[in-house]
Amino acid sequence: MNHTVIPTKTPSVSTTSHSHPPAPNAPDVIPFNRKHMSYPSRIKINRANSQHSTGPKTQAGKSRSSLNALRHGLTGQIVVMPTEDLAAYQLHLQSFTDEYHPHGATESHLVQALADTSWRLNRVAALETNLLTLGVTHIAPIPDAPQQIQDAMSIVASLESQSKALANLSMHSQRLSRQFERTVAQLRDLQETRRAKEKHDLDNLLDITEMYESKGEAYDPSEDGFVFSEQQIDEAIQRRNQERRIDQAWHHHNA
């Protein structure tokens, strides 16, 4: 049985859309080929895409963005706000480093955490003062009242008007204070453990050194895995000699 094949004509597709007119000022479409696309082409695409980047345009949107940055400054990882002094923060961090003299990555991390938490606590205190000042400046004066009464009533009214914000700051302050105390305790425990081990190892090193010296032989501490600087060894020798003189003095006094 023969079948007649009827040729079909592929309908042409209109390239003009009547329902969605082209957007005005639309950027040219650039074919994307990761393998063969040149570096200048990437730059052109980035520039075109940057024209469509979203972000706060209105004043209200910018204000909300600013408040979000403030919120992250209290609860997130932002430490130095745009309005704060980076040099002052660096001096603040250096003061903690000078106090605790961290050894190793873990101690350095804890010292950094202490400095950051303290910095945030100081910020909370400043924000509380700013909120109260803002409230006081917007309170209507009481007619014929003395200045002291005016000031007292302004502070009370400011506390009432800013109660929610102040309560939020108080919550953050308490959380940061607890975090600071826990970090201090953790750092001190870690340093006490390290110093006790260092003292034990140094005492062993001095005992072995004295044994070799009594035989007239030289001793290399690195052969037994001791890793101390010459300054640490000299300080340990001075400390041991001092302890011996104190012990001799005590026995002489009680003889």
C-alpha positions in Angstrom: 0.0 0.0 0.0 1.4 3.3 -1.1 1.2 6.3 1.2 1.4 9.7 -0.1 3.6 12.0 2.0 2.2 15.4 2.1 5.0 18.0 2.6 4.4 20.3 5.5 5.5 23.9 5.5 7.2 25.1 8.6 5.4 28.3 9.7 7.5 31.3 10.0 8.0 32.7 13.5 7.4 36.4 13.9 10.3 38.1 15.6 8.1 41.1 16.6 6.1 40.8 19.8 3.0 42.9 20.0 2.2 42.2 23.6 5.6 43.1 25.2 7.3 46.1 23.6 11.0 46.3 24.1 12.1 48.0 27.3 13.6 51.5 26.7 17.3 51.9 27.0 17.8 48.1 27.4 21.5 47.1 27.1 22.7 45.1 24.2 22.6 41.4 24.7 26.1 40.1 24.7 26.6 36.3 23.9 28.1 34.5 26.9 30.9 32.1 26.2 32.9 31.3 29.3 35.7 29.6 27.4 36.3 32.1 24.6 35.0 35.4 26.2 37.7 37.9 26.4 38.5 39.9 29.6 37.2 43.2 28.1 33.9 41.4 27.3 33.6 40.5 31.0 34.1 44.1 31.9 31.4 45.2 29.5 28.9 42.7 30.9 29.7 43.7 34.5 29.2 47.3 33.6 25.9 46.5 31.9 24.7 44.4 34.9 25.7 47.1 37.4 23.1 49.4 35.9 20.4 47.0 37.1 21.8 46.5 40.6 19.3 46.9 43.4 19.8 49.0 46.4 18.1 51.7 48.4 17.2 54.6 46.2 14.8 56.7 48.4 15.7 58.4 51.6 13.5 56.0 53.6 15.3 53.0 52.0 18.7 54.4 52.8 17.6 55.0 56.4 16.4 51.4 56.7 19.7 50.2 55.2 21.6 52.3 57.8 19.5 50.8 60.6 20.3 47.3 59.3 24.0 48.1 59.4 23.5 49.3 63.0 21.6 46.1 63.9 24.4 43.9 62.4 26.9 46.0 64.3 25.2 45.0 67.6 24.6 41.3 66.8 26.8 40.3 63.8 30.4 40.5 62.7 30.7 44.2 61.8 33.0 45.6 64.4 33.9 49.1 63.3 30.9 51.1 62.0 31.4 53.6 59.1 30.9 56.5 61.6 33.6 55.2 64.0 37.3 55.7 64.1 39.3 52.8 62.8 42.5 54.1 64.3 40.8 54.3 67.7 39.7 50.7 67.3 43.2 49.6 66.4 44.6 51.2 69.6 41.8 49.6 71.5 42.8 46.2 70.2 46.5 46.9 70.9 45.7 47.6 74.5 44.2 44.1 74.9 47.1 42.6 73.1 49.6 44.4 75.4 47.7 43.2 78.5 47.4 39.5 77.6 50.4 38.8 75.4 48.7 36.0 73.4 50.7 33.0 72.2 49.3 31.0 69.3 46.2 31.3 67.2 43.7 30.4 69.9 44.9 32.9 72.4 45.0 35.6 69.7 41.5 34.8 68.6 40.2 35.1 72.2 42.0 38.4 72.7 40.5 39.7 69.4 37.1 38.5 70.7 37.6 40.4 74.0 38.5 43.6 72.2 35.6 43.3 69.8 33.1 42.7 72.6 34.4 45.5 74.7 34.2 47.8 71.6 30.5 46.9 71.2 29.8 47.5 74.8 31.2 51.0 74.6 29.1 51.5 71.5 25.9 50.5 73.3 26.7 53.0 76.1 27.2 55.7 73.5 23.9 54.8 71.8 22.0 54.9 75.0 23.3 58.4 75.7 22.5 59.5 72.1 18.9 58.2 72.5 18.3 60.0 75.7 19.8 63.2 74.3 17.6 62.9 71.2 14.5 62.5 73.4 15.4 65.4 75.6 15.8 67.8 72.7 12.3 66.9 71.4 10.5 67.5 74.7 8.3 70.6 74.9 9.4 72.9 77.8 7.1 73.3 80.8 6.0 76.9 81.2 7.4 78.8 84.3 9.2 75.7 85.6 12.7 76.0 87.1 15.5 74.7 84.9 16.2 71.7 87.2 12.6 70.6 86.9 12.7 71.1 83.2 15.8 68.9 82.9 14.4 66.2 85.2 11.1 66.0 83.4 12.8 66.0 80.0 14.9 62.9 81.1 11.7 61.1 82.4 9.9 61.9 79.1 12.9 60.8 77.1 13.0 57.5 79.0 9.4 56.9 78.3 9.6 57.8 74.6 12.7 55.7 74.0 11.8 52.8 76.3 11.6 50.2 73.6 15.0 51.1 72.0 16.6 51.4 75.5 15.3 48.0 76.5 16.8 46.5 73.3 20.1 48.1 74.0 20.0 46.9 77.6 19.4 43.3 76.3 22.4 43.6 74.0 24.6 45.0 76.8 23.8 42.2 79.1 24.5 39.6 76.4 27.8 41.2 75.5 28.8 41.5 79.2 28.2 37.7 79.7 30.1 37.0 76.5 33.1 39.2 77.7 33.2 37.4 81.1 33.1 33.9 79.5 35.9 34.9 77.1 38.1 36.3 79.8 37.7 33.1 81.9 38.4 30.9 78.8 41.5 32.9 78.0 42.9 32.9 81.5 42.4 29.1 81.8 44.1 28.5 78.5 47.1 30.7 79.5 47.4 29.2 82.9 47.6 25.7 81.3 50.2 26.9 78.8 52.4 28.6 81.4 52.2 25.6 83.7 53.4 23.3 80.9 56.1 25.7 79.9 57.4 25.9 83.4 57.4 22.1 83.7 59.3 21.7 80.4 61.8 24.4 81.4 62.4 22.8 84.7 63.1 19.5 82.9 65.4 21.3 80.5 67.4 22.9 83.3 67.7 19.6 85.1 69.1 17.9 82.0 71.4 20.9 81.3 72.9 20.8 84.8 73.5 17.1 84.5 75.4 17.5 81.2 77.4 20.5 82.7 78.4 18.3 85.7 79.9 15.9 83.2 81.6 18.7 81.3 79.5 17.9 78.2 77.5 20.2 75.9 73.8 19.8 75.6 71.4 20.7 72.7 67.8 21.1 74.0 66.4 20.6 70.5 67.6 17.0 70.6 64.9 16.3 73.2 62.2 18.3 71.5 62.5 21.5 73.6 61.6 24.6 71.8 62.5 27.7 73.8 64.2 30.9 73.0 67.5 31.9 74.7 65.6 34.6 76.5 63.2 32.1 78.0 66.0 29.8 79.1 68.0 32.7 80.6 64.9 33.8 82.5 64.3 30.3 83.8 67.9 30.0 85.0 67.6 33.3 86.8 64.3 32.2 88.4 65.9 28.9 89.5 68.9 30.7 91.0 66.7 33.1 92.8 64.6 30.3 94.2 67.8 28.6 95.5 69.0 31.8 97.1 65.7 32.3 98.8 65.7 28.7 100.0 69.3 29.1 101.4 68.3 32.3 103.1 65.3 30.6 104.7 67.4 27.7 106.0 70.1 30.1 107.3 67.5 32.1 109.1 66.0 29.0 110.7 69.3 27.3 111.5 
